Amino acid sequence: MPTKVIFSFDSEDYITPEAADAEKWWAETMSKHGITACVCVVAELARQLHETGRWDVLEAWEKHEIAYHTDFHSRPPTPAQYLDPCGWKDGIAEAMAREGKGIDDLAALTGQHPSAFCKPGSSWGPQICAAMDRMGVPVFCDSPFLWDDPARPMWYAGQLLLYYHIHFDGYFDEAEGRLERMKRDFEERLSRHDGGYLIMYTHPCRLVTADFWDGVNFNGGANHPRDRWRPAPLRPPEQVTAMARDFDVFLGWVAAHPEVELTTYRQLYAEYKEPPARGVDGAEVLGLLNVVFGGDPAAYTDAVVTGDASYSPAETLGLCAALYTRKKGDGLPPVPLRRLLGPSEAPPELAEPIAVQTDALKDALRAADRFMSETGRIPASVSLGDREIGPGTLLRALNRLLKEEMETGGRSPERVTLQPGPELPVFAQNRRVAGMKFQGNWVVYPPEFTGENVIRQAQLQTWSAKPAVSSS
């Protein structure tokens, strides 16, 4: 099968005048080869092009798909910085307030509502995902995470996450044999992504600039007034000419490659977009529990793929709670599938097994089911007498209760033993989630910035993570 290839551009330098020429060159060269690129534009760059009369760049972009690369990119505070003091709901509101104008300006100046969101540097937070989903931007490109298969998209916090795989930037400063290396590396990537997707990206400004524009102006959290902004240093003209020549040939080669299917974020989203919420057969819900837990009642919760459907741990919990609160006797009615997000706060952890009255557990289940319907997310905890239990404990209890009642013809046991175990899903152990950090990994952060609260929120939203399933 051909690999679906996207060319993505982080278009961001709104300070260096010559960067506009690079933007135009990339857009026109892509068009020359019949490639529809995805141009991730910082709103301030679009505004600057408009104000300085660079209509030629805006017109060159018209043949491509526009995505959103934040309002000001590296100018403080960046998304992780403004989200770190926030919780879940106020973080979403903060993201919408700060990025809504940028999305509106970009749509007005380019004639396109953006198809995707691209984070600046490493700066993001899960509230951004939920906010973008609400503002009609369904894709997160340059995702901080990917599923176990790099050629497969995933869902997280309401957005379709797509990973950047390979870039032009690594070939800028090695002119000797550059074109041959690019072709060889690209072929190797194609073989690993067969039948999946592959994103190749670059920063268009770097065709002409010898360094990044933001490190020059916002290094270490600096936020100088506009009259002190300095353009990035430029490359020698002969270096620019050589790079442009090699990239032009490479793009023509990729466009004609028999194992490549060119696509865009909008097209890929249409393929992986989830169908409207539907009813799920009760027996299928029990099957999900069997897959999640198997014979281990204390297992980590995990996403489940069954045929043409994929369920996040949060969705599995929602289905099980709905099944239990709606079933009568040993009957298994269909239950609604809710696209649920993770908890907004850290769940309590159970230290040791405890036996609880089944009636009290049923009350907790009904309360959790109402909470999920009202808020669109799973609860961080539910009250069970004088104690609070987390969603992992609740799902393990549901598994045990449903199975016992099925085995006894619908009769409930008098008591149920709650088993201690993990309150976060398997995906929280993913190396990119467990090893997530901000401090020291982008030059524009203040040295003391750690983003610990953003990291905690990102881990909680692993309840919403799952692989995406293609409609084809």
Summary of the structure (lengths in Angstrom):
residues: 472
radius of gyration: 24.7
end to end distance: 12.5
largest distance: 81.6
contacts: 1615
relative contact order: 0.14
helix: 44%
strand: 15%
